Amino acid sequence: MEPKKGLKPYQVNDIALVSYLQTIGYKQTKDPTVVGHNVHYLYNDTDELRKEIEDFYNHRAQVDPLSLLETFRTIKTTTMELKKLGGVWGGGRDE
């Protein structure tokens, strides 16, 4: 998914938040990338996204716990593999 025209990207490094956003249906605008020791996930910066993030950090988010756990495990595995590869997901290092 490409960023929507006119919207700034919103960068997320917290895999718990990434898992929550994915569980409730948000799609990343680009593949995650590694910068230093961090993996960056990008979303379209909208008021709705910011409200969901606020709800997440203020313990108001409501989501199926088993779906969240399954998504968290997938995101964690992806993040660890991406850090090992040291590049863009699916691309790896240039050899």
C-alpha positions as CSV (number, residue, x, y, z in Angstrom):
1,M,0.0,0.0,0.0
2,E,1.4,3.4,-1.0
3,P,1.0,6.5,1.2
4,K,-2.1,8.4,0.3
5,K,-1.5,11.7,-1.5
6,G,-1.2,14.6,0.9
7,L,-0.8,12.5,4.0
8,K,2.4,12.4,5.9
9,P,3.8,9.1,7.1
10,Y,3.5,8.2,10.7
11,Q,6.4,6.1,12.0
12,V,5.9,3.4,14.6
13,N,8.7,1.5,16.3
14,D,6.7,-0.2,19.1
15,I,5.9,-3.7,18.0
16,A,3.0,-3.9,20.5
17,L,1.4,-0.9,18.9
18,V,2.2,-2.2,15.4
19,S,0.5,-5.5,16.4
20,Y,-2.6,-3.6,17.7
21,L,-2.9,-1.4,14.6
22,Q,-2.6,-4.4,12.3
23,T,-5.1,-6.4,14.4
24,I,-7.7,-3.6,14.0
25,G,-7.1,-3.4,10.2
26,Y,-4.5,-0.7,9.6
27,K,-2.2,-1.4,6.7
28,Q,1.4,-0.2,6.5
29,T,2.1,2.3,3.7
30,K,5.5,0.7,3.0
31,D,7.5,-2.3,4.0
32,P,9.2,-2.0,7.3
33,T,12.9,-0.9,7.3
34,V,15.8,-1.1,9.7
35,V,17.5,2.1,10.8
36,G,20.3,1.4,13.3
37,H,18.8,-0.9,15.9
38,N,15.2,0.1,15.2
39,V,12.6,-1.3,12.7
40,H,10.4,1.4,11.4
41,Y,6.8,0.7,10.4
42,L,5.0,3.5,8.4
43,Y,1.3,4.3,8.3
44,N,-0.8,7.1,6.8
45,D,-0.9,9.9,9.5
46,T,-4.6,10.5,10.0
47,D,-6.7,11.7,12.9
48,E,-8.3,8.3,13.2
49,L,-4.8,6.7,13.5
50,R,-3.8,9.1,16.2
51,K,-7.0,8.4,18.1
52,E,-6.3,4.7,18.0
53,I,-2.8,5.2,19.2
54,E,-4.0,7.4,22.0
55,D,-6.6,4.8,23.0
56,F,-3.9,2.1,22.9
57,Y,-1.6,4.0,25.3
58,N,-4.4,5.1,27.6
59,H,-5.7,1.5,28.0
60,R,-9.0,2.3,26.1
61,A,-8.3,0.0,23.1
62,Q,-10.6,-2.9,22.7
63,V,-9.4,-5.9,20.6
64,D,-9.7,-9.7,20.7
65,P,-6.8,-10.8,22.9
66,L,-6.0,-14.0,21.0
67,S,-6.0,-12.1,17.6
68,L,-3.7,-9.5,19.1
69,L,-1.4,-12.2,20.5
70,E,-1.2,-14.0,17.2
71,T,-0.4,-10.8,15.3
72,F,2.2,-9.8,18.0
73,R,4.0,-13.1,17.5
74,T,4.0,-12.6,13.7
75,I,5.3,-9.0,14.0
76,K,7.9,-10.0,16.5
77,T,9.2,-12.7,14.3
78,T,9.2,-10.4,11.3
79,T,11.0,-7.7,13.3
80,M,13.7,-10.1,14.5
81,E,14.3,-11.5,11.0
82,L,14.4,-8.0,9.5
83,K,17.0,-7.0,12.0
84,K,19.1,-10.1,11.1
85,L,18.8,-9.2,7.4
86,G,19.6,-5.6,8.1
87,G,17.4,-4.2,5.4
88,V,14.0,-3.9,3.9
89,W,11.6,-6.8,4.5
90,G,11.7,-9.1,1.5
91,G,14.8,-7.5,0.1
92,G,17.5,-8.3,2.6
93,R,21.0,-7.0,2.1
94,D,22.5,-6.2,-1.2
95,E,25.1,-8.8,-1.9
